[in-house]
Structure formats: C-alpha cells, structure tokens
Amino acid sequence: MQPDLLSIEELSDPQSYPYALLQLADPSLEMIRQYLQEGTCYVAKLQEEIIGVIVLMPIAPSTIEIKNIAITEAFQQKGFGKQLLHFAERITKQLGNEKLVIGTGNSSIAQLALYQKAGFEIEAIKKNFFLENYHEPIIENGIVCKHLIVLAKYLN
Ligand code: COA
C-alpha cells in the first residue's frame, strides 16, 4: 500500500525547531545546534501533525549533506523516510547541485540498508568519528558506534 503523501515545509523560525525529533537522529544537542545555524530545517506533516524532520546543508561546491533525518517512532517503517530522501534529492537538484551526501554510524544497520536501497553508495569512512566527537558512548544493535560511514548519491 502506498503511504500517504507528506507535506513538507521549510521552517524559518528557530523557536519552532523540533528538537525531540532531531535528537532521534543525533543524540548531541551541541552538534544539532551547530548545523542548524548553517543548514535549512524542513518539517514533514501528515494532516497538520509534524511527523518528520530533515536538515540540509551545503558542504562543498555542488554538494548538499543531509545533516539530520528523522521520523516519529509511531510512523517509522511506513515509507515516510524514503519520501524525505526523495524530497532532499528534489531540493538538491532544484538548487543546482549534483551530489547528495549522508553520514551514518557503523552500527546503524537499518539506516545503512535504507540509504543503499535508495541509491546512495559508501564513499568514505571517518574512523573513530563518534568516539572523538560524542561524549556518551552510542550502542545500537549490540554494536559500538565508532565510525562515520559517508554515503553519496550523484543526481543527474
Ligand atoms: N535490513 C534491510 N532493510 C531494512 C532494515 C534492515 N535491518 N531495516 C529497515 N530496512 C528498510 C525497510 O525494509 C525499508 O525499505 P523497503 O521499503 O525497501 O523495504 C526502509 O529500510 C525503511 O524505509 P522507510 O519506512 O521509508 O523509513 P522510515 O520512515 O522508518 O524512516 C528513518 C527511516 C531512519 C528516518 C527512521 O527510522 C528514523 O527516524 N530513525 C531514527 C532516527 C535516525 O536514525 N535517523 C537517521 C540518522 S543517520
């Protein structure tokens, strides 16, 4: 069954950033605040209820990075994350860029599956990124999250 279509809108007022949702994807409020200064935050609504968020930021010529992507737990696994990825691709192209990048942890099995199914390919591994940049240890799926896996998709 096709999921309902999300309505996605840019947030311009920092007071309205959905921090609880942003923290589902990134436990560091410090990092979130940093990239929200330069990035653009979009929320995804289903019948006026915010159920998702995505933050996009230019990181290099012609390149946009998805700094944060999250769907409220009750609405996960229903295809909405994929809709947000498609939205990111559309915006990236509309703004004249050709490459979309996303980073995730070595322990984020479902996310690695989702991004690769959506056409992203592993481009780099930043060894020990999470050990060096996060104060608290992160463990997912019984795996210590140490390394940042950078995936990229070239849009044409
Ligand atoms: N192995 C293989 N595929 C898996 C999987 C696994 N262990 N776990 C999930 N998937 C696949 C699903 O099968 C589905 O693909 P399919 O439709 O081709 O079958 C896909 O991943 C999930 O798609 P979707 O339903 O669109 O994702 P979602 O709405 O749950 O959103 C996240 C994905 C990651 C945004 C969401 O789960 C979330 O907010 N997680 C918490 C925050 C987070 O981790 N953010 C990303 C940080 S890098």
py3Dmol code that shows the C-alpha trace and the ligand (Angstrom):
import py3Dmol

protein = """\
ATOM      1  CA  MET A   1       0.000   0.000   0.000  1.00  0.00           C
ATOM      2  CA  GLN A   2       1.290   3.474  -0.885  1.00  0.00           C
ATOM      3  CA  PRO A   3       1.879   5.680   2.188  1.00  0.00           C
ATOM      4  CA  ASP A   4       0.032   8.996   2.471  1.00  0.00           C
ATOM      5  CA  LEU A   5       1.876  11.924   0.937  1.00  0.00           C
ATOM      6  CA  LEU A   6       3.745  14.118   3.391  1.00  0.00           C
ATOM      7  CA  SER A   7       3.513  17.874   3.133  1.00  0.00           C
ATOM      8  CA  ILE A   8       6.990  19.258   3.657  1.00  0.00           C
ATOM      9  CA  GLU A   9       7.746  22.859   4.570  1.00  0.00           C
ATOM     10  CA  GLU A  10      10.788  24.933   5.451  1.00  0.00           C
ATOM     11  CA  LEU A  11      10.987  26.265   8.997  1.00  0.00           C
ATOM     12  CA  SER A  12      12.386  29.744   9.270  1.00  0.00           C
ATOM     13  CA  ASP A  13      11.758  30.383  12.960  1.00  0.00           C
ATOM     14  CA  PRO A  14      14.450  28.711  15.123  1.00  0.00           C
ATOM     15  CA  GLN A  15      11.964  28.748  18.036  1.00  0.00           C
ATOM     16  CA  SER A  16       9.936  26.114  16.221  1.00  0.00           C
ATOM     17  CA  TYR A  17      12.718  23.600  15.522  1.00  0.00           C
ATOM     18  CA  PRO A  18      11.518  20.118  16.639  1.00  0.00           C
ATOM     19  CA  TYR A  19      14.438  19.234  18.922  1.00  0.00           C
ATOM     20  CA  ALA A  20      12.973  15.971  20.265  1.00  0.00           C
ATOM     21  CA  LEU A  21      12.631  14.695  16.713  1.00  0.00           C
ATOM     22  CA  LEU A  22      16.086  15.967  15.736  1.00  0.00           C
ATOM     23  CA  GLN A  23      17.550  14.132  18.725  1.00  0.00           C
ATOM     24  CA  LEU A  24      16.137  10.815  17.490  1.00  0.00           C
ATOM     25  CA  ALA A  25      18.753  11.006  14.746  1.00  0.00           C
ATOM     26  CA  ASP A  26      21.524  12.715  16.674  1.00  0.00           C
ATOM     27  CA  PRO A  27      21.977  12.485  20.452  1.00  0.00           C
ATOM     28  CA  SER A  28      24.200  15.576  20.526  1.00  0.00           C
ATOM     29  CA  LEU A  29      22.222  18.782  21.029  1.00  0.00           C
ATOM     30  CA  GLU A  30      25.502  20.640  20.631  1.00  0.00           C
ATOM     31  CA  MET A  31      26.050  19.238  17.112  1.00  0.00           C
ATOM     32  CA  ILE A  32      22.386  19.825  16.192  1.00  0.00           C
ATOM     33  CA  ARG A  33      22.586  23.488  17.218  1.00  0.00           C
ATOM     34  CA  GLN A  34      25.784  23.880  15.202  1.00  0.00           C
ATOM     35  CA  TYR A  35      24.410  22.582  11.910  1.00  0.00           C
ATOM     36  CA  LEU A  36      21.056  24.330  12.338  1.00  0.00           C
ATOM     37  CA  GLN A  37      22.947  27.627  12.137  1.00  0.00           C
ATOM     38  CA  GLU A  38      24.039  26.923   8.566  1.00  0.00           C
ATOM     39  CA  GLY A  39      21.543  24.339   7.425  1.00  0.00           C
ATOM     40  CA  THR A  40      17.903  24.549   6.382  1.00  0.00           C
ATOM     41  CA  CYS A  41      15.374  22.705   8.510  1.00  0.00           C
ATOM     42  CA  TYR A  42      12.238  21.229   6.915  1.00  0.00           C
ATOM     43  CA  VAL A  43       9.377  19.522   8.741  1.00  0.00           C
ATOM     44  CA  ALA A  44       7.104  16.868   7.301  1.00  0.00           C
ATOM     45  CA  LYS A  45       3.445  16.957   8.221  1.00  0.00           C
ATOM     46  CA  LEU A  46       0.640  14.456   7.985  1.00  0.00           C
ATOM     47  CA  GLN A  47      -2.733  16.122   8.494  1.00  0.00           C
ATOM     48  CA  GLU A  48      -1.051  19.096  10.244  1.00  0.00           C
ATOM     49  CA  GLU A  49       0.869  16.821  12.672  1.00  0.00           C
ATOM     50  CA  ILE A  50       4.662  17.066  12.446  1.00  0.00           C
ATOM     51  CA  ILE A  51       5.960  13.518  11.976  1.00  0.00           C
ATOM     52  CA  GLY A  52       9.328  14.114  10.384  1.00  0.00           C
ATOM     53  CA  VAL A  53      12.287  16.424  10.024  1.00  0.00           C
ATOM     54  CA  ILE A  54      15.211  16.830   7.647  1.00  0.00           C
ATOM     55  CA  VAL A  55      18.117  19.272   7.738  1.00  0.00           C
ATOM     56  CA  LEU A  56      20.008  20.060   4.528  1.00  0.00           C
ATOM     57  CA  MET A  57      23.291  21.948   4.359  1.00  0.00           C
ATOM     58  CA  PRO A  58      25.693  22.842   1.512  1.00  0.00           C
ATOM     59  CA  ILE A  59      29.105  21.367   2.371  1.00  0.00           C
ATOM     60  CA  ALA A  60      31.121  21.782  -0.841  1.00  0.00           C
ATOM     61  CA  PRO A  61      30.597  23.095  -4.381  1.00  0.00           C
ATOM     62  CA  SER A  62      27.528  21.340  -5.884  1.00  0.00           C
ATOM     63  CA  THR A  63      27.129  19.210  -2.772  1.00  0.00           C
ATOM     64  CA  ILE A  64      24.396  19.119  -0.139  1.00  0.00           C
ATOM     65  CA  GLU A  65      24.550  16.994   3.005  1.00  0.00           C
ATOM     66  CA  ILE A  66      21.562  15.589   4.874  1.00  0.00           C
ATOM     67  CA  LYS A  67      22.684  16.522   8.388  1.00  0.00           C
ATOM     68  CA  ASN A  68      19.638  15.076  10.123  1.00  0.00           C
ATOM     69  CA  ILE A  69      16.643  12.947   9.105  1.00  0.00           C
ATOM     70  CA  ALA A  70      14.048  11.537  11.475  1.00  0.00           C
ATOM     71  CA  ILE A  71      10.502  10.202  11.534  1.00  0.00           C
ATOM     72  CA  THR A  72       8.479   9.947  14.767  1.00  0.00           C
ATOM     73  CA  GLU A  73       8.692   6.365  16.059  1.00  0.00           C
ATOM     74  CA  ALA A  74       4.988   5.589  15.602  1.00  0.00           C
ATOM     75  CA  PHE A  75       5.261   6.462  11.891  1.00  0.00           C
ATOM     76  CA  GLN A  76       8.542   4.662  11.085  1.00  0.00           C
ATOM     77  CA  GLN A  77       8.719   1.759   8.614  1.00  0.00           C
ATOM     78  CA  LYS A  78       5.824   3.113   6.567  1.00  0.00           C
ATOM     79  CA  GLY A  79       7.782   4.683   3.709  1.00  0.00           C
ATOM     80  CA  PHE A  80       7.929   8.248   5.068  1.00  0.00           C
ATOM     81  CA  GLY A  81      11.723   8.219   5.482  1.00  0.00           C
ATOM     82  CA  LYS A  82      12.001   7.353   1.791  1.00  0.00           C
ATOM     83  CA  GLN A  83       9.713  10.289   0.955  1.00  0.00           C
ATOM     84  CA  LEU A  84      12.035  12.619   2.880  1.00  0.00           C
ATOM     85  CA  LEU A  85      15.042  11.248   0.966  1.00  0.00           C
ATOM     86  CA  HIS A  86      13.241  11.885  -2.344  1.00  0.00           C
ATOM     87  CA  PHE A  87      12.412  15.413  -1.170  1.00  0.00           C
ATOM     88  CA  ALA A  88      16.107  16.003  -0.363  1.00  0.00           C
ATOM     89  CA  GLU A  89      17.044  14.830  -3.860  1.00  0.00           C
ATOM     90  CA  ARG A  90      14.496  17.174  -5.458  1.00  0.00           C
ATOM     91  CA  ILE A  91      15.668  20.214  -3.481  1.00  0.00           C
ATOM     92  CA  THR A  92      19.322  19.383  -4.104  1.00  0.00           C
ATOM     93  CA  LYS A  93      18.713  19.335  -7.866  1.00  0.00           C
ATOM     94  CA  GLN A  94      16.443  22.400  -7.811  1.00  0.00           C
ATOM     95  CA  LEU A  95      19.240  24.368  -6.147  1.00  0.00           C
ATOM     96  CA  GLY A  96      21.595  23.368  -8.945  1.00  0.00           C
ATOM     97  CA  ASN A  97      23.643  20.796  -7.048  1.00  0.00           C
ATOM     98  CA  GLU A  98      24.605  17.373  -8.294  1.00  0.00           C
ATOM     99  CA  LYS A  99      25.630  15.412  -5.214  1.00  0.00           C
ATOM    100  CA  LEU A 100      23.733  14.476  -2.054  1.00  0.00           C
ATOM    101  CA  VAL A 101      25.626  13.100   0.927  1.00  0.00           C
ATOM    102  CA  ILE A 102      24.507  11.453   4.158  1.00  0.00           C
ATOM    103  CA  GLY A 103      26.539  10.135   7.082  1.00  0.00           C
ATOM    104  CA  THR A 104      25.589   7.401   9.492  1.00  0.00           C
ATOM    105  CA  GLY A 105      27.189   5.207  12.133  1.00  0.00           C
ATOM    106  CA  ASN A 106      28.722   1.788  11.553  1.00  0.00           C
ATOM    107  CA  SER A 107      26.092   0.403  13.957  1.00  0.00           C
ATOM    108  CA  SER A 108      23.066   1.916  12.155  1.00  0.00           C
ATOM    109  CA  ILE A 109      22.123  -1.222  10.241  1.00  0.00           C
ATOM    110  CA  ALA A 110      18.590  -0.195   9.182  1.00  0.00           C
ATOM    111  CA  GLN A 111      19.759   3.248   8.067  1.00  0.00           C
ATOM    112  CA  LEU A 112      22.638   1.764   6.029  1.00  0.00           C
ATOM    113  CA  ALA A 113      20.086  -0.541   4.364  1.00  0.00           C
ATOM    114  CA  LEU A 114      17.654   2.298   3.668  1.00  0.00           C
ATOM    115  CA  TYR A 115      20.236   4.646   2.145  1.00  0.00           C
ATOM    116  CA  GLN A 116      21.800   1.969  -0.069  1.00  0.00           C
ATOM    117  CA  LYS A 117      18.359   0.818  -1.257  1.00  0.00           C
ATOM    118  CA  ALA A 118      17.713   4.480  -2.148  1.00  0.00           C
ATOM    119  CA  GLY A 119      20.806   4.571  -4.370  1.00  0.00           C
ATOM    120  CA  PHE A 120      23.436   6.028  -2.022  1.00  0.00           C
ATOM    121  CA  GLU A 121      26.879   4.403  -2.156  1.00  0.00           C
ATOM    122  CA  ILE A 122      29.539   4.308   0.526  1.00  0.00           C
ATOM    123  CA  GLU A 123      32.139   6.914  -0.307  1.00  0.00           C
ATOM    124  CA  ALA A 124      34.293   7.263   2.790  1.00  0.00           C
ATOM    125  CA  ILE A 125      34.710   6.114   6.360  1.00  0.00           C
ATOM    126  CA  LYS A 126      35.730   8.614   9.031  1.00  0.00           C
ATOM    127  CA  LYS A 127      37.394   6.307  11.516  1.00  0.00           C
ATOM    128  CA  ASN A 128      36.588   6.897  15.206  1.00  0.00           C
ATOM    129  CA  PHE A 129      34.402   9.931  14.399  1.00  0.00           C
ATOM    130  CA  PHE A 130      31.828   9.069  17.091  1.00  0.00           C
ATOM    131  CA  LEU A 131      34.447   8.192  19.719  1.00  0.00           C
ATOM    132  CA  GLU A 132      36.152  11.536  19.136  1.00  0.00           C
ATOM    133  CA  ASN A 133      33.101  13.812  18.766  1.00  0.00           C
ATOM    134  CA  TYR A 134      30.452  12.410  21.117  1.00  0.00           C
ATOM    135  CA  HIS A 135      30.758  12.461  24.914  1.00  0.00           C
ATOM    136  CA  GLU A 136      28.455   9.487  25.564  1.00  0.00           C
ATOM    137  CA  PRO A 137      29.030   6.041  24.057  1.00  0.00           C
ATOM    138  CA  ILE A 138      26.475   5.034  21.405  1.00  0.00           C
ATOM    139  CA  ILE A 139      25.472   1.362  21.127  1.00  0.00           C
ATOM    140  CA  GLU A 140      22.943   0.163  18.539  1.00  0.00           C
ATOM    141  CA  ASN A 141      22.054  -3.386  17.538  1.00  0.00           C
ATOM    142  CA  GLY A 142      24.641  -4.564  20.091  1.00  0.00           C
ATOM    143  CA  ILE A 143      27.405  -2.758  18.149  1.00  0.00           C
ATOM    144  CA  VAL A 144      29.504   0.147  19.444  1.00  0.00           C
ATOM    145  CA  CYS A 145      29.110   3.105  17.115  1.00  0.00           C
ATOM    146  CA  LYS A 146      32.651   4.255  16.352  1.00  0.00           C
ATOM    147  CA  HIS A 147      32.983   5.176  12.697  1.00  0.00           C
ATOM    148  CA  LEU A 148      31.073   7.550  10.436  1.00  0.00           C
ATOM    149  CA  ILE A 149      30.085   5.958   7.122  1.00  0.00           C
ATOM    150  CA  VAL A 150      29.667   8.627   4.448  1.00  0.00           C
ATOM    151  CA  LEU A 151      27.331   7.714   1.596  1.00  0.00           C
ATOM    152  CA  ALA A 152      26.753   9.738  -1.555  1.00  0.00           C
ATOM    153  CA  LYS A 153      24.296   9.820  -4.425  1.00  0.00           C
ATOM    154  CA  TYR A 154      25.050  11.607  -7.704  1.00  0.00           C
ATOM    155  CA  LEU A 155      21.920  13.169  -9.189  1.00  0.00           C
ATOM    156  CA  ASN A 156      21.517  13.784 -12.883  1.00  0.00           C
TER     157      ASN A 156
END
"""
ligand_1 = """\
48
COA
N 17.619 -4.621 6.752
C 17.197 -4.283 5.494
N 16.344 -3.265 5.260
C 15.885 -2.599 6.320
C 16.248 -2.902 7.640
C 17.167 -3.960 7.836
N 17.583 -4.306 9.058
N 15.614 -2.051 8.474
C 14.871 -1.209 7.706
N 15.049 -1.555 6.420
C 14.466 -0.937 5.245
C 12.989 -1.233 5.135
O 12.778 -2.532 4.618
C 12.562 -0.127 4.198
O 12.901 -0.405 2.842
P 11.844 -1.095 1.821
O 10.657 -0.198 1.803
O 12.597 -1.129 0.541
O 11.543 -2.419 2.385
C 13.445 1.013 4.656
O 14.554 0.463 5.324
C 12.687 1.922 5.633
O 12.064 2.873 4.872
P 11.037 3.910 5.491
O 9.837 3.230 6.038
O 10.808 4.942 4.432
O 11.878 4.535 6.678
P 11.337 5.311 7.986
O 10.087 6.066 7.681
O 11.328 4.391 9.127
O 12.496 6.391 8.163
C 14.471 6.778 9.453
C 13.837 5.982 8.300
C 15.920 6.334 9.574
C 14.431 8.270 9.118
C 13.656 6.483 10.742
O 13.659 5.113 11.009
C 14.133 7.241 11.960
O 13.731 8.353 12.200
N 15.043 6.639 12.765
C 15.562 7.303 13.959
C 16.436 8.472 13.589
C 17.603 8.055 12.723
O 18.246 7.041 12.938
N 17.905 8.915 11.723
C 18.999 8.682 10.794
C 20.293 9.000 11.416
S 21.617 8.623 10.280
"""
view = py3Dmol.view(width=600, height=400)
view.addModel(protein, "pdb")
view.setStyle({"model": 0}, {"cartoon": {"style": "trace"}})
view.addModel(ligand_1, "xyz")
view.setStyle({"model": 1}, {"stick": {}})
view.zoomTo()
view.show()
